[in-house]
Amino acid sequence: QVYVVESGGGLAQPGGSLRLSCSDSRSFRTVYYVAWYRQIPEKERELVASINGAGNINYADSVKGRFTISRDNDKNTAYLQMNSLKPEDTAKYYCNVKSFSLPFDSWGQGTQVTVSS
């Protein structure tokens, strides 16, 4: 069963913006941690941003000042607002959700982001 679904990827020009969404079919009120990762072929998955239940947020140095992670418990959704996109942001982006309800650790299928002119 699929619990986590990402959306919002696509093609953007350098300097452009995209907003990724991470929707969970369970109540987000049991979610204590959400993170966005990205991966390019033959490379390890890289942590991009994370937010915990207390609202503490962390960003990879490469995206600080450009990306913003947020969550909306009423919509059971987390977001990754990506501004000032660069070609090196091109990757498949994955959402990771950690919850107090089963399954405790869920990944989505990923959404492709391509930044190119």
N, C-alpha and C positions, 0 to 999 in steps of 0.2 A: 504494500500500500504506500502511495506517495503522500507525504505530509507537507513537504516544503516545495514550493514552486517559485522559480525566479522568472522575471519578465522585464522588459524594458530595454534590452540590448538592441544593437543595430549598428548602422554606419553613421559616424559623425566626422565632421571636418576638424582639423586641428584648431583648437581654440573654442570648439563647440561644447555642448552640454548634453548629457543624458541622465535620466533618472531610472535607476534599477529598483525593482520591487521584489520583496521576498515575502510571499504569503504562506501562512501555516494554516492547515485545516483544523488544528486544535486551537484552544484558547491561548492567546498570547500571554495571558496573565500567569500561566505556569512556566513561561519562558524566562530564564534568568540570564541568558547570554545569547547574543546574536553577533555573528561575524561575517564579513565578506572576504572571500579569498579570490585570487585570480591565478590562472595558469596558462602558459603557452606551451606548445608541444615540446617535449623532451626537457622540460624544466620542472622543478618542484613547485608545488602549489605555494603561493605567497600570501601571507596575511595582509589585507589592505586596510581594514578598519574593524573595530569591534565596539560593542556597547553592552554593559551589563545591567542588571536589574536596578542598581543604584544610580544609573545614568552615567557611570564612568566610561569615558570614550578614549580609544587609542587609535592612532593612525600610523601607517607606514610613513617613513620620512619622505618617500617619493610622492606621496599624495597630500601631505599636509598643506592646508591653505587652499586646496582645490576641491577635495572631496568632503562630503558631510554625511555621516551616518545618523539615522534617526529611527524611531519606532513608534507605531501607533497601536496601542493595545486594543483600542475599540475596533480597529480594522484587522487585527491579527496580522499585521504587516510591518516589515522593516524596509527601510529605503537606503539607497546610496545615491546621493546627488553628486554628480561628477561634472565639474566645470573646468574650463581651461584645459580641455583634453589634449593629450599629446599622442603622437604615434606609438610611443612606448607604453601607452595604456592599453594597447590592443591585446586582448586576451579573452579567455572564457572566464566569466565571473560566477562564482559559486557562493551560495548562502549556507551557513552552518548555524543550526539552532540547537541550543541545549536547554532541555526542559525538565521539570520535575515530573512530567507525565510521560508515559511510554509512547514512542521510543525516546530515550533520554538524549540521544545525539542523532540529529538528522541532517542530511545534506540534500540539496536540490540537484536537479540535473544540469544546471548551469545555463547561462545566457551569454551569447557571443557579443563582444564589443569590438568594433573595428574603427580605428581612427586613421583616416586617410583623406588626402585631397584628391 
